[in-house]
Amino acid sequence: MSDVRERAMPAPLRAVRILLLTLTLAGIVSMLALSDSLTAYGQGEMMAPWLLVWVSAALCLTYDGSARGGVRLTTVVLMTLMVLPTITRLGEADSTGPFLDAAVRILLGVPVVVLLFLPESTAWFDRER
């Protein structure tokens, strides 16, 4: 009988998965809700940050498998590239819809970056296979 013990994914990474999948759903809802009131340029401008979220959500599906530190770093970079421009554009929101869209991205995106820097998260990606 082999003595194989699989370690469970740490709670911060499970929270990151939930946040990223929630952000993915929020992005779809936001795009559908605001698409009628925006021009084609405005839709593209709003969709760019959500594309980064969707790629990050796809990456989070590999966390329990063979994901290494590069996946964690890529997720952090993508989420930072999504959050920082959103913070700078938050004051430029001319109506409630874009303001709520930006607020959701910030409120759910910042904890993802913070949770990925916790020691448990770093240890999970640096574990021996």
WOGILIN-V625832 format. One record per pair of residues at least 12 apart in sequence whose C-alpha atoms are under 10 Angstrom apart, sorted by the first residue. I is the first residue (numbers start at 0). J is the second residue. D is the distance in whole Angstrom. If there is no record, write none. Layout:
I:J:D / I:J:D
This chain:
6:63:10 / 6:123:9 / 6:126:10 / 7:63:8 / 7:123:9 / 8:62:8 / 8:63:7 / 8:64:10 / 8:119:9 / 8:120:9 / 8:123:7 / 8:124:10 / 9:63:10 / 9:119:7 / 9:120:7 / 9:122:9 / 9:123:7 / 10:114:10 / 10:119:9 / 10:120:9 / 11:110:10 / 11:111:9 / 11:113:9 / 11:114:6 / 11:115:7 / 11:116:10 / 11:117:8 / 11:118:10 / 11:119:7 / 11:120:7 / 12:59:9 / 12:62:8 / 12:63:9 / 12:111:9 / 12:114:7 / 12:115:7 / 12:117:9 / 12:119:8 / 12:120:6 / 12:121:10 / 12:123:9 / 13:59:9 / 13:62:9 / 13:63:10 / 13:114:10 / 13:120:10 / 14:110:9 / 14:111:8 / 14:114:8 / 14:115:10 / 15:56:9 / 15:59:8 / 15:62:10 / 15:107:9 / 15:108:9 / 15:110:8 / 15:111:5 / 15:112:9 / 15:113:9 / 15:114:7 / 15:115:8 / 15:120:10 / 16:55:10 / 16:56:7 / 16:57:10 / 16:58:9 / 16:59:6 / 16:60:8 / 16:62:9 / 16:111:9 / 17:56:9 / 17:59:9 / 17:107:10 / 17:111:10 / 18:56:9 / 18:106:10 / 18:107:6 / 18:108:8 / 18:110:8 / 18:111:7 / 19:52:7 / 19:53:8 / 19:54:10 / 19:55:7 / 19:56:5 / 19:57:9 / 19:58:10 / 19:59:8 / 19:60:10 / 19:78:10 / 19:107:8 / 19:108:8 / 19:111:7 / 20:52:9 / 20:53:8 / 20:55:9 / 20:56:6 / 20:57:9 / 20:59:9 / 20:60:9 / 21:56:9 / 21:107:8 / 22:49:8 / 22:52:7 / 22:53:8 / 22:55:10 / 22:56:8 / 22:103:8 / 22:104:7 / 22:106:10 / 22:107:7 / 22:108:8 / 23:49:8 / 23:50:9 / 23:51:10 / 23:52:6 / 23:53:6 / 23:54:9 / 23:55:9 / 23:56:7 / 23:57:10 / 23:104:10 / 24:53:9 / 25:49:9 / 25:100:8 / 25:103:8 / 25:104:9 / 25:107:10 / 26:45:10 / 26:46:8 / 26:48:9 / 26:49:6 / 26:50:9 / 26:52:8 / 26:53:8 / 26:100:8 / 26:103:9 / 26:104:8 / 27:46:10 / 27:49:8 / 27:53:10 / 28:100:10 / 29:45:9 / 29:46:10 / 29:49:10 / 29:96:8 / 29:97:9 / 29:99:9 / 29:100:6 / 29:101:10 / 29:103:10 / 30:42:8 / 30:45:8 / 30:46:7 / 30:49:9 / 30:100:9 / 32:96:8 / 33:45:9 / 33:96:7 / 33:97:8 / 33:100:9 / 34:46:10 / 36:96:9 / 37:97:10 / 45:85:10 / 45:97:8 / 45:100:9 / 45:101:9 / 47:81:8 / 48:77:9 / 48:78:9 / 48:80:8 / 48:81:5 / 48:82:8 / 48:84:9 / 48:85:8 / 48:101:10 / 48:104:9 / 49:78:10 / 49:81:8 / 49:104:9 / 50:77:10 / 50:81:9 / 51:74:9 / 51:76:10 / 51:77:6 / 51:78:7 / 51:79:10 / 51:80:8 / 51:81:6 / 51:82:10 / 52:74:9 / 52:77:7 / 52:78:7 / 52:80:10 / 52:81:7 / 52:82:10 / 52:104:9 / 52:108:9 / 53:77:10 / 54:73:10 / 54:74:8 / 54:77:8 / 54:78:10 / 55:70:9 / 55:71:9 / 55:73:8 / 55:74:5 / 55:75:9 / 55:76:9 / 55:77:7 / 55:78:7 / 56:74:9 / 57:74:10 / 58:70:7 / 58:71:9 / 58:73:9 / 58:74:7 / 59:71:9 / 59:74:8 / 62:123:9 / 62:124:8 / 63:123:9 / 63:124:9 / 64:128:10 / 65:124:9 / 65:128:8 / 66:123:9 / 66:124:7 / 66:125:9 / 66:126:10 / 66:128:10 / 67:121:9 / 67:123:8 / 67:124:5 / 67:125:6 / 67:126:8 / 67:127:10 / 67:128:10 / 68:120:10 / 68:121:8 / 68:122:9 / 68:123:9 / 68:124:5 / 68:125:6 / 68:126:10 / 69:124:9 / 69:125:10 / 70:124:8 / 71:112:10 / 71:115:7 / 71:116:9 / 71:120:9 / 71:121:8 / 71:123:10 / 71:124:7 / 72:112:10 / 72:115:9 / 72:116:9 / 72:121:10 / 72:124:10 / 74:111:9 / 74:112:8 / 74:115:9 / 75:108:10 / 75:109:10 / 75:111:8 / 75:112:6 / 75:113:9 / 75:114:10 / 75:115:7 / 75:116:9 / 76:112:9 / 77:112:10 / 78:104:9 / 78:105:10 / 78:108:6 / 78:109:8 / 78:110:10 / 78:111:8 / 78:112:7 / 79:108:8 / 79:109:8 / 79:111:10 / 79:112:7 / 81:101:10 / 81:104:8 / 81:105:9 / 81:108:8 / 81:109:10 / 82:101:9 / 82:102:10 / 82:104:7 / 82:105:6 / 82:106:9 / 82:107:9 / 82:108:6 / 82:109:7 / 82:112:10 / 83:105:9 / 83:108:10 / 83:109:10 / 84:101:10 / 84:105:10 / 85:98:10 / 85:100:9 / 85:101:6 / 85:102:8 / 85:103:10 / 85:104:7 / 85:105:7 / 86:101:8 / 86:102:9 / 86:104:9 / 86:105:7 / 87:101:10 / 88:101:8 / 89:101:6 / 89:102:8 / 89:105:9
